[in-house]
Amino acid sequence: MFRLLIASITLPAILTIGMASLIAQTTAKEDLKDAKEDVKEAGKATGKAAKKTGKAVKKTTKKVVNKAAEKTEDGADAVRRKTNP
């Protein structure tokens, strides 16, 4: 009877420990998968930010160049007016 009692307690305990090990492996795999997805999303966000920054730089550069050209033209007109009365 004592053997039967020990066997009835030991077998479920062994199965429980085995299941815990299996669950831990599954959780680790899920964690790696989640980390992979997080890295992928971070890469996408970085790409979008770089693209947005590039467009802003292009727009600002164009404004600066046009403003400089305008001021150069204004200066050239002033010189023309002074030299040709």
C-alpha positions in Angstrom: 0.0 0.0 0.0 2.8 2.4 0.9 4.4 1.7 -2.5 1.2 2.5 -4.3 0.9 5.7 -2.4 4.5 6.7 -3.2 3.9 5.8 -6.9 0.7 7.8 -7.0 2.5 10.9 -5.7 5.8 10.4 -7.6 4.4 9.9 -11.0 2.3 13.1 -11.1 5.3 15.1 -9.6 7.6 13.8 -12.4 5.0 14.7 -15.0 4.5 18.2 -13.5 8.2 18.9 -13.5 8.4 17.7 -17.2 5.5 20.0 -18.1 7.1 22.9 -16.4 10.3 22.4 -18.4 8.2 22.2 -21.6 6.4 25.4 -20.7 9.7 27.2 -19.9 11.0 26.3 -23.4 7.9 27.5 -25.0 8.1 30.8 -23.1 11.7 31.3 -24.1 10.8 30.7 -27.8 8.0 33.2 -27.5 10.3 35.7 -25.9 12.8 35.4 -28.7 10.0 35.7 -31.2 8.7 38.8 -29.5 12.2 40.3 -29.3 12.6 39.7 -33.1 9.3 41.5 -33.8 10.4 44.4 -31.6 13.7 44.7 -33.4 11.9 44.6 -36.8 9.4 47.3 -35.7 12.3 49.5 -34.4 14.0 49.1 -37.7 10.9 50.2 -39.6 10.5 53.2 -37.3 14.1 54.2 -37.7 13.7 54.0 -41.5 10.6 56.1 -41.4 12.3 58.7 -39.2 15.3 58.9 -41.5 13.0 59.4 -44.6 11.1 62.1 -42.8 14.3 63.9 -41.8 15.7 63.6 -45.3 12.6 65.3 -46.7 12.8 68.1 -44.1 16.5 68.7 -44.9 15.7 68.8 -48.6 12.9 71.4 -48.0 15.0 73.5 -45.7 18.0 73.4 -48.1 15.9 74.5 -51.0 14.5 77.4 -49.0 18.0 78.5 -47.9 19.3 78.3 -51.5 16.4 80.3 -52.9 16.7 82.9 -50.2 20.4 83.3 -50.8 19.8 83.6 -54.6 17.2 86.2 -53.9 19.6 88.2 -51.7 22.4 87.9 -54.3 20.0 89.2 -57.0 19.0 92.1 -54.7 22.7 92.9 -54.2 23.4 92.8 -57.9 20.5 95.1 -58.6 21.8 97.6 -56.0 25.2 97.5 -57.7 23.6 98.1 -61.1 21.7 101.1 -59.8 24.8 102.6 -58.4 26.9 102.1 -61.5 24.3 103.1 -64.0 22.5 106.2 -62.9 
